[in-house]
């Protein structure tokens, strides 16, 4: 692993908290086209049903056709804005997660993975932050479009 990422991964190496570090790859227009796994701790590997050696340094698109970047779109905004986000995600194996991510370096995000019940993974964008709110995550950050009591 690159020495410059060591300070971000060292606290999570033996942690029971599922943690991953990903680099966002973009096209010439700045749109996310793929992710490269830079680090996956044993807790995250067990949660995802993968081995760290199998994914570290590889692109998401190389891990199988069922793994797409569309549901990981909030990572793009976080990677290039310095913000943080939390969003629902369902893995290729059907595991429902809440992904909480933050920028560690320009273009690189740290992800904390939290397993959750499958029923709640089907909901809309970030409902756990502001129930009843219509939220939008963009490069500028999280924006509330409408709220209701």
C-alpha positions in Angstrom: 0.0 0.0 0.0 1.2 3.5 -0.7 3.0 5.1 2.2 1.0 8.3 2.0 -2.3 6.4 2.7 -0.8 4.6 5.7 -1.8 7.3 8.2 -5.5 6.9 7.1 -5.5 3.1 7.2 -3.4 2.3 10.2 -6.1 2.9 12.9 -8.5 0.5 11.0 -6.1 -2.4 10.2 -7.2 -4.5 13.1 -10.5 -2.7 13.9 -13.8 -4.4 14.1 -15.3 -1.4 12.2 -15.7 -2.3 8.5 -13.5 0.3 6.7 -12.4 0.8 3.1 -10.4 3.4 1.2 -11.3 4.1 -2.4 -9.9 6.3 -5.1 -12.5 7.8 -7.5 -11.5 7.6 -11.2 -13.2 10.1 -13.6 -13.5 10.6 -17.3 -12.4 13.8 -19.1 -15.7 15.5 -18.0 -15.1 14.9 -14.3 -17.8 12.1 -14.0 -17.0 9.1 -11.9 -16.4 6.0 -14.1 -14.8 3.6 -11.7 -13.3 3.1 -8.2 -10.0 1.6 -7.1 -9.9 -0.1 -3.8 -6.8 1.2 -2.0 -7.5 -0.5 1.4 -10.0 -3.0 2.8 -9.7 -4.1 6.4 -10.6 -7.7 7.5 -14.0 -6.5 9.0 -15.0 -4.9 5.7 -13.8 -7.9 3.8 -15.9 -10.3 5.9 -19.0 -8.1 5.5 -18.6 -7.9 1.7 -17.6 -11.6 1.4 -14.3 -10.7 -0.3 -10.6 -11.0 0.7 -8.5 -7.8 1.0 -5.9 -9.3 -1.4 -8.6 -10.0 -4.0 -9.7 -6.4 -4.2 -6.9 -4.2 -3.1 -5.5 -2.1 -6.0 -8.2 -3.4 -8.4 -11.0 -1.4 -10.1 -14.6 -2.1 -9.1 -15.3 -2.9 -12.8 -12.7 -5.7 -12.7 -14.5 -7.4 -9.8 -17.5 -8.5 -11.9 -20.2 -7.1 -14.1 -22.7 -6.9 -11.3 -20.7 -4.3 -9.4 -21.6 -0.9 -10.8 -20.7 2.6 -9.7 -24.2 4.1 -10.0 -25.3 3.4 -6.5 -21.9 4.8 -5.2 -22.4 8.1 -6.9 -22.2 10.1 -3.6 -18.6 9.1 -3.4 -17.8 11.4 -6.3 -19.1 14.5 -4.6 -17.3 13.6 -1.4 -14.0 12.8 -3.1 -13.7 16.2 -4.8 -15.5 18.6 -2.4 -14.1 17.7 1.0 -17.5 17.0 2.4 -19.0 13.9 4.0 -22.1 11.8 3.2 -24.1 8.9 4.3 -26.1 6.8 1.9 -27.7 3.3 1.5 -26.1 0.7 -0.6 -26.7 -2.9 -1.5 -23.7 -5.1 -2.3 -23.5 -7.6 -5.2 -24.1 -10.3 -2.6 -27.4 -8.6 -1.4 -26.0 -7.2 1.8 -27.7 -3.9 2.7 -25.4 -1.3 4.1 -25.2 2.3 5.2 -22.0 3.8 3.8 -20.6 6.8 5.6 -17.8 8.4 3.7 -15.4 11.4 4.0 -12.6 12.8 1.9 -9.1 11.9 3.1 -7.2 13.3 0.1 -8.4 14.9 -3.1 -10.0 12.1 -5.1 -9.8 9.6 -2.3 -12.5 8.7 0.2 -12.7 6.7 3.4 -15.8 4.5 3.8 -17.3 3.2 7.1 -19.7 0.3 6.3 -22.6 -0.4 8.6 -24.8 -3.4 7.9 -28.6 -2.7 8.1 -31.9 -4.4 7.5 -32.6 -5.1 3.9 -36.0 -3.3 4.0 -34.5 0.0 4.8 -32.0 -0.2 1.9 -34.8 0.2 -0.6 -35.6 3.8 0.6 -34.7 7.0 -1.1 -31.6 9.3 -0.8 -30.3 9.8 2.7 -33.7 9.6 4.6 -32.0 8.9 7.9 -30.5 12.4 8.1 -33.7 14.4 7.8 -36.9 12.3 7.7 -39.5 13.9 5.4 -36.9 15.9 3.5 -36.1 15.9 -0.2 -32.3 15.9 -0.3 -29.8 16.3 -3.2 -26.2 15.4 -3.0 -24.0 17.2 -5.6 -20.4 18.4 -5.9 -21.3 21.3 -3.7 -22.5 19.1 -0.9 -25.8 18.1 0.5 -28.7 20.4 -0.1 -32.3 20.3 1.2 -34.7 20.9 -1.6 -37.9 20.6 0.5 -38.8 19.7 4.1 -42.1 18.7 5.7 -43.0 18.1 9.3 
